[in-house]
């Protein structure tokens, strides 16, 4: 990976995009298991738990992943 690095706060990103993440995750579950009756809030809660276990609070990404001048 070349270029300079930026830090992103994974938890804050999920908080900012909560509605979008919940909608997209539910759509994925519905596509994979059309007969599921999973509650979107439960899916999001589990996603958050897995995120906390799978990532550091701050993750490094290349600057090309972040547009601070927008």
MOPAC internal coordinates of N, CA, C and O (Angstrom, degrees):
PM7 1SCF
backbone

  N    0.0000 0     0.00 0     0.00 0    0    0    0
  C    1.4671 1     0.00 0     0.00 0    1    0    0
  C    1.5211 1   107.66 1     0.00 0    2    1    0
  O    1.2310 1   120.55 1   -56.65 1    3    2    1
  N    1.3118 1   116.56 1   123.35 1    3    2    1
  C    1.4509 1   120.57 1   179.98 1    5    3    2
  C    1.5119 1   111.52 1  -102.02 1    6    5    3
  O    1.2310 1   121.13 1    -8.38 1    7    6    5
  N    1.3032 1   115.45 1   171.62 1    7    6    5
  C    1.4558 1   120.77 1   176.89 1    9    7    6
  C    1.5113 1   112.69 1    87.63 1   10    9    7
  O    1.2310 1   121.70 1    -2.93 1   11   10    9
  N    1.3108 1   114.34 1   177.07 1   11   10    9
  C    1.4579 1   119.08 1   179.81 1   13   11   10
  C    1.5155 1   109.75 1   -79.43 1   14   13   11
  O    1.2310 1   121.52 1   -17.05 1   15   14   13
  N    1.3116 1   114.70 1   162.95 1   15   14   13
  C    1.4600 1   120.14 1  -175.93 1   17   15   14
  C    1.5278 1   110.43 1  -112.40 1   18   17   15
  O    1.2310 1   121.34 1   -31.65 1   19   18   17
  N    1.3017 1   115.05 1   148.35 1   19   18   17
  C    1.4592 1   122.39 1   173.52 1   21   19   18
  C    1.5220 1   107.47 1  -119.36 1   22   21   19
  O    1.2310 1   120.89 1   -22.23 1   23   22   21
  N    1.3281 1   115.90 1   157.77 1   23   22   21
  C    1.4618 1   120.10 1   175.19 1   25   23   22
  C    1.5226 1   108.23 1  -107.08 1   26   25   23
  O    1.2310 1   120.99 1   -41.31 1   27   26   25
  N    1.3189 1   115.71 1   138.69 1   27   26   25
  C    1.4636 1   120.04 1   174.58 1   29   27   26
  C    1.5205 1   108.35 1  -124.64 1   30   29   27
  O    1.2310 1   121.18 1   -35.69 1   31   30   29
  N    1.3095 1   115.34 1   144.31 1   31   30   29
  C    1.4546 1   122.02 1   178.26 1   33   31   30
  C    1.5248 1   107.01 1   -94.58 1   34   33   31
  O    1.2310 1   120.66 1   -73.80 1   35   34   33
  N    1.3221 1   116.33 1   106.20 1   35   34   33
  C    1.4600 1   121.41 1  -174.26 1   37   35   34
  C    1.5251 1   112.47 1   -58.46 1   38   37   35
  O    1.2310 1   120.37 1   136.30 1   39   38   37
  N    1.3228 1   116.91 1   -43.70 1   39   38   37
  C    1.4648 1   120.74 1  -178.50 1   41   39   38
  C    1.5279 1   111.08 1   -62.55 1   42   41   39
  O    1.2310 1   120.72 1   137.66 1   43   42   41
  N    1.3239 1   116.23 1   -42.34 1   43   42   41
  C    1.4657 1   120.27 1   179.82 1   45   43   42
  C    1.5255 1   111.68 1   -66.92 1   46   45   43
  O    1.2310 1   120.48 1   143.53 1   47   46   45
  N    1.3197 1   116.69 1   -36.47 1   47   46   45
  C    1.4665 1   119.60 1   178.05 1   49   47   46
  C    1.5218 1   110.23 1   -63.91 1   50   49   47
  O    1.2310 1   120.50 1   135.62 1   51   50   49
  N    1.3157 1   116.66 1   -44.38 1   51   50   49
  C    1.4656 1   119.88 1   178.62 1   53   51   50
  C    1.5273 1   110.21 1   -63.47 1   54   53   51
  O    1.2310 1   120.13 1   139.43 1   55   54   53
  N    1.3339 1   117.36 1   -40.57 1   55   54   53
  C    1.4663 1   120.34 1   177.33 1   57   55   54
  C    1.5270 1   110.95 1   -60.38 1   58   57   55
  O    1.2310 1   120.66 1   135.92 1   59   58   57
  N    1.3267 1   116.34 1   -44.08 1   59   58   57
  C    1.4677 1   120.96 1  -179.22 1   61   59   58
  C    1.5270 1   111.97 1   -63.66 1   62   61   59
  O    1.2310 1   120.77 1   143.56 1   63   62   61
  N    1.3254 1   116.13 1   -36.44 1   63   62   61
  C    1.4651 1   121.40 1  -174.50 1   65   63   62
  C    1.5271 1   112.30 1  -106.95 1   66   65   63
  O    1.2310 1   120.50 1  -158.24 1   67   66   65
  N    1.3177 1   116.65 1    21.76 1   67   66   65
  C    1.4644 1   122.58 1  -172.38 1   69   67   66
  C    1.5265 1   113.34 1   -50.18 1   70   69   67
  O    1.2310 1   119.92 1   127.52 1   71   70   69
  N    1.3263 1   117.75 1   -52.48 1   71   70   69
  C    1.4684 1   120.38 1  -177.93 1   73   71   70
  C    1.5225 1   111.36 1   -61.46 1   74   73   71
  O    1.2310 1   120.56 1   136.33 1   75   74   73
  N    1.3202 1   116.54 1   -43.67 1   75   74   73
  C    1.4672 1   120.27 1  -179.71 1   77   75   74
  C    1.5191 1   111.39 1   -65.33 1   78   77   75
  O    1.2310 1   120.32 1   134.96 1   79   78   77
  N    1.3434 1   117.00 1   -45.04 1   79   78   77
  C    1.4614 1   120.24 1   178.49 1   81   79   78
  C    1.5270 1   110.36 1   -60.19 1   82   81   79
  O    1.2310 1   120.08 1   134.15 1   83   82   81
  N    1.3216 1   117.46 1   -45.85 1   83   82   81
  C    1.4650 1   120.96 1  -178.06 1   85   83   82
  C    1.5307 1   110.73 1   -60.35 1   86   85   83
  O    1.2310 1   120.49 1   135.40 1   87   86   85
  N    1.3174 1   116.67 1   -44.60 1   87   86   85
  C    1.4667 1   121.33 1  -179.29 1   89   87   86
  C    1.5316 1   110.95 1   -64.74 1   90   89   87
  O    1.2310 1   120.56 1   134.75 1   91   90   89
  N    1.3277 1   116.53 1   -45.25 1   91   90   89
  C    1.4656 1   120.84 1  -178.40 1   93   91   90
  C    1.5260 1   111.10 1   -67.50 1   94   93   91
  O    1.2310 1   120.18 1   136.17 1   95   94   93
  N    1.3289 1   117.26 1   -43.83 1   95   94   93
  C    1.4673 1   119.74 1   179.50 1   97   95   94
  C    1.5258 1   111.22 1   -62.39 1   98   97   95
  O    1.2310 1   119.98 1   139.03 1   99   98   97
  N    1.3204 1   117.64 1   -40.97 1   99   98   97
  C    1.4652 1   120.85 1   178.00 1  101   99   98
  C    1.5296 1   110.02 1   -63.49 1  102  101   99
  O    1.2310 1   120.09 1   139.32 1  103  102  101
  N    1.3285 1   117.43 1   -40.68 1  103  102  101
  C    1.4657 1   120.88 1   178.36 1  105  103  102
  C    1.5242 1   110.93 1   -63.08 1  106  105  103
  O    1.2310 1   120.11 1   141.21 1  107  106  105
  N    1.3253 1   117.39 1   -38.79 1  107  106  105
  C    1.4674 1   121.24 1   177.88 1  109  107  106
  C    1.5202 1   110.18 1   -63.87 1  110  109  107
  O    1.2310 1   120.51 1   132.58 1  111  110  109
  N    1.3255 1   116.64 1   -47.42 1  111  110  109
  C    1.4695 1   120.66 1   179.65 1  113  111  110
  C    1.5274 1   109.88 1   -61.40 1  114  113  111
  O    1.2310 1   120.11 1   136.84 1  115  114  113
  N    1.3322 1   117.39 1   -43.16 1  115  114  113
  C    1.4651 1   120.88 1   179.19 1  117  115  114
  C    1.5285 1   111.54 1   -62.00 1  118  117  115
  O    1.2310 1   120.51 1   142.50 1  119  118  117
  N    1.3247 1   116.64 1   -37.50 1  119  118  117
  C    1.4649 1   119.93 1  -179.54 1  121  119  118
  C    1.5253 1   111.50 1   -70.99 1  122  121  119
  O    1.2310 1   120.57 1   140.04 1  123  122  121
  N    1.3190 1   116.51 1   -39.96 1  123  122  121
  C    1.4648 1   121.00 1  -178.52 1  125  123  122
  C    1.5258 1   111.08 1   -75.63 1  126  125  123
  O    1.2310 1   120.77 1   141.99 1  127  126  125
  N    1.3226 1   116.14 1   -38.01 1  127  126  125
  C    1.4663 1   121.32 1  -177.59 1  129  127  126
  C    1.5320 1   108.58 1  -133.89 1  130  129  127
  O    1.2310 1   120.32 1   -99.85 1  131  130  129
  N    1.3366 1   117.00 1    80.15 1  131  130  129
  C    1.4667 1   121.15 1  -173.59 1  133  131  130
  C    1.5326 1   114.92 1   -56.32 1  134  133  131
  O    1.2310 1   119.78 1   152.54 1  135  134  133
  N    1.3006 1   118.03 1   -27.46 1  135  134  133
  C    1.4682 1   120.83 1  -177.58 1  137  135  134
  C    1.5293 1   112.84 1   -89.25 1  138  137  135
  O    1.2310 1   119.74 1  -173.89 1  139  138  137
  N    1.3237 1   118.10 1     6.11 1  139  138  137
  C    1.4648 1   120.58 1  -176.11 1  141  139  138
  C    1.5238 1   110.98 1   -66.93 1  142  141  139
  O    1.2310 1   121.27 1   -25.15 1  143  142  141
  N    1.3063 1   115.18 1   154.85 1  143  142  141
  C    1.4682 1   121.26 1   176.44 1  145  143  142
  C    1.5262 1   110.02 1  -122.48 1  146  145  143
  O    1.2310 1   120.92 1  -155.22 1  147  146  145
  N    1.3224 1   115.85 1    24.78 1  147  146  145
  C    1.4658 1   120.60 1  -177.23 1  149  147  146
  C    1.5225 1   110.98 1   -64.10 1  150  149  147
  O    1.2310 1   121.63 1   -41.01 1  151  150  149
  N    1.3138 1   114.48 1   138.99 1  151  150  149
  C    1.4567 1   122.28 1   177.15 1  153  151  150
  C    1.5325 1   108.29 1   -79.74 1  154  153  151
  O    1.2310 1   119.70 1   -50.65 1  155  154  153
  N    1.3327 1   118.19 1   129.35 1  155  154  153
  C    1.4670 1   120.19 1   179.69 1  157  155  154
  C    1.5340 1   113.21 1   -55.22 1  158  157  155
  O    1.2310 1   120.11 1   146.80 1  159  158  157
  N    1.3249 1   117.40 1   -33.20 1  159  158  157
  C    1.4783 1   119.95 1   178.43 1  161  159  158
  C    1.5183 1   110.73 1   -67.46 1  162  161  159
  O    1.2310 1   120.46 1   142.27 1  163  162  161
  N    1.3329 1   116.72 1   -37.73 1  163  162  161
  C    1.4612 1   120.27 1   177.95 1  165  163  162
  C    1.5318 1   110.50 1   -67.55 1  166  165  163
  O    1.2310 1   120.48 1   139.02 1  167  166  165
  N    1.3100 1   116.69 1   -40.98 1  167  166  165
  C    1.4634 1   120.57 1   177.22 1  169  167  166
  C    1.5260 1   109.58 1   -59.33 1  170  169  167
  O    1.2310 1   120.55 1   134.21 1  171  170  169
  N    1.3241 1   116.55 1   -45.79 1  171  170  169
  C    1.4632 1   120.55 1  -179.01 1  173  171  170
  C    1.5243 1   111.13 1   -65.81 1  174  173  171
  O    1.2310 1   120.05 1   140.32 1  175  174  173
  N    1.3097 1   117.50 1   -39.68 1  175  174  173
  C    1.4723 1   121.47 1   179.22 1  177  175  174
  C    1.5331 1   110.39 1   -61.85 1  178  177  175
  O    1.2310 1   120.68 1   135.53 1  179  178  177
  N    1.3271 1   116.30 1   -44.47 1  179  178  177
  C    1.4645 1   120.40 1   178.61 1  181  179  178
  C    1.5289 1   110.23 1   -66.84 1  182  181  179
  O    1.2310 1   120.30 1   139.24 1  183  182  181
  N    1.3183 1   117.02 1   -40.76 1  183  182  181
  C    1.4624 1   120.81 1   176.93 1  185  183  182
  C    1.5255 1   110.65 1   -57.38 1  186  185  183
  O    1.2310 1   120.34 1   134.50 1  187  186  185
  N    1.3235 1   116.95 1   -45.50 1  187  186  185
  C    1.4684 1   120.97 1   179.32 1  189  187  186
  C    1.5301 1   111.28 1   -62.12 1  190  189  187
  O    1.2310 1   120.23 1   137.30 1  191  190  189
  N    1.3323 1   117.17 1   -42.70 1  191  190  189
  C    1.4682 1   120.19 1   179.30 1  193  191  190
  C    1.5271 1   110.25 1   -61.76 1  194  193  191
  O    1.2310 1   120.44 1   135.21 1  195  194  193
  N    1.3216 1   116.77 1   -44.79 1  195  194  193
  C    1.4681 1   120.77 1   179.94 1  197  195  194
  C    1.5265 1   110.98 1   -65.90 1  198  197  195
  O    1.2310 1   120.88 1   142.18 1  199  198  197
  N    1.3147 1   115.91 1   -37.82 1  199  198  197
  C    1.4597 1   120.66 1   178.20 1  201  199  198
  C    1.5248 1   110.62 1   -61.65 1  202  201  199
  O    1.2310 1   120.66 1   135.41 1  203  202  201
  N    1.3241 1   116.35 1   -44.59 1  203  202  201
  C    1.4641 1   120.66 1   179.76 1  205  203  202
  C    1.5218 1   111.38 1   -62.41 1  206  205  203
  O    1.2310 1   120.28 1   143.98 1  207  206  205
  N    1.3255 1   117.08 1   -36.02 1  207  206  205
  C    1.4686 1   121.00 1   179.54 1  209  207  206
  C    1.5235 1   112.46 1   -78.29 1  210  209  207
  O    1.2310 1   120.35 1   149.68 1  211  210  209
  N    1.3212 1   116.94 1   -30.32 1  211  210  209
  C    1.4537 1   120.94 1  -171.49 1  213  211  210
  C    1.5163 1   116.00 1   -94.30 1  214  213  211
  O    1.2310 1   120.36 1   165.80 1  215  214  213
  N    1.3323 1   116.92 1   -14.20 1  215  214  213
  C    1.4536 1   120.54 1  -177.06 1  217  215  214
  C    1.5156 1   109.97 1  -130.99 1  218  217  215
  O    1.2310 1   121.58 1   -25.85 1  219  218  217
  N    1.3132 1   114.58 1   154.15 1  219  218  217
  C    1.4591 1   120.17 1   168.95 1  221  219  218
  C    1.5241 1   107.09 1   -73.69 1  222  221  219
  O    1.2310 1   120.40 1   -19.84 1  223  222  221
  N    1.3207 1   116.85 1   160.16 1  223  222  221
  C    1.4682 1   119.47 1   177.22 1  225  223  222
  C    1.5268 1   109.81 1   -57.46 1  226  225  223
  O    1.2310 1   120.94 1   133.77 1  227  226  225
  N    1.3210 1   115.81 1   -46.23 1  227  226  225
  C    1.4627 1   121.59 1   177.07 1  229  227  226
  C    1.5220 1   108.59 1  -108.40 1  230  229  227
  O    1.2310 1   120.61 1   -54.95 1  231  230  229
  N    1.3128 1   116.43 1   125.05 1  231  230  229
  C    1.4579 1   122.04 1   176.39 1  233  231  230
  C    1.5282 1   108.66 1  -114.04 1  234  233  231
  O    1.2310 1   120.78 1   -32.97 1  235  234  233
  N    1.3121 1   116.12 1   147.03 1  235  234  233
  C    1.4576 1   121.10 1   177.95 1  237  235  234
  C    1.5256 1   109.94 1   -94.91 1  238  237  235
  O    1.2310 1   121.23 1   -45.49 1  239  238  237
  N    1.3155 1   115.26 1   134.51 1  239  238  237
  C    1.4625 1   122.17 1   175.78 1  241  239  238
  C    1.5259 1   107.46 1  -134.27 1  242  241  239
  O    1.2310 1   120.53 1   -21.33 1  243  242  241
  N    1.3249 1   116.59 1   158.67 1  243  242  241
  C    1.4624 1   118.13 1   176.76 1  245  243  242
  C    1.5207 1   109.09 1   -69.21 1  246  245  243
  O    1.2310 1   121.08 1   -26.77 1  247  246  245
  N    1.3173 1   115.53 1   153.23 1  247  246  245
  C    1.4657 1   120.90 1  -179.43 1  249  247  246
  C    1.5254 1   112.65 1   -57.28 1  250  249  247
  O    1.2310 1   120.29 1   154.12 1  251  250  249
  N    1.3305 1   117.05 1   -25.88 1  251  250  249
  C    1.4672 1   118.36 1  -178.83 1  253  251  250
  C    1.5301 1   112.03 1   -67.36 1  254  253  251
  O    1.2310 1   119.93 1   168.12 1  255  254  253
  N    1.3369 1   117.73 1   -11.88 1  255  254  253
  C    1.4658 1   121.92 1   177.51 1  257  255  254
  C    1.5254 1   112.44 1   -87.53 1  258  257  255
  O    1.2310 1   120.46 1   171.83 1  259  258  257
  N    1.3321 1   116.73 1    -8.17 1  259  258  257
  C    1.4661 1   120.95 1  -174.33 1  261  259  258
  C    1.5224 1   108.72 1  -129.40 1  262  261  259
  O    1.2310 1   120.35 1   -50.40 1  263  262  261
  N    1.3239 1   116.93 1   129.60 1  263  262  261
  C    1.4669 1   121.75 1   176.66 1  265  263  262
  C    1.5176 1   107.86 1  -113.39 1  266  265  263
  O    1.2310 1   120.67 1   -86.55 1  267  266  265
  N    1.3216 1   116.32 1    93.45 1  267  266  265
  C    1.4668 1   120.10 1  -177.32 1  269  267  266
  C    1.5206 1   111.96 1   -81.05 1  270  269  267
  O    1.2310 1   119.75 1   166.39 1  271  270  269
  N    1.3094 1   118.08 1   -13.61 1  271  270  269
  C    1.4600 1   120.99 1  -178.15 1  273  271  270
  C    1.5148 1   114.12 1   -90.41 1  274  273  271
  O    1.2310 1   120.35 1  -177.36 1  275  274  273
  N    1.3177 1   116.93 1     2.64 1  275  274  273
  C    1.4693 1   120.93 1  -174.87 1  277  275  274
  C    1.4915 1   111.93 1   -67.73 1  278  277  275
  O    1.2310 1   120.10 1   180.00 1  279  278  277

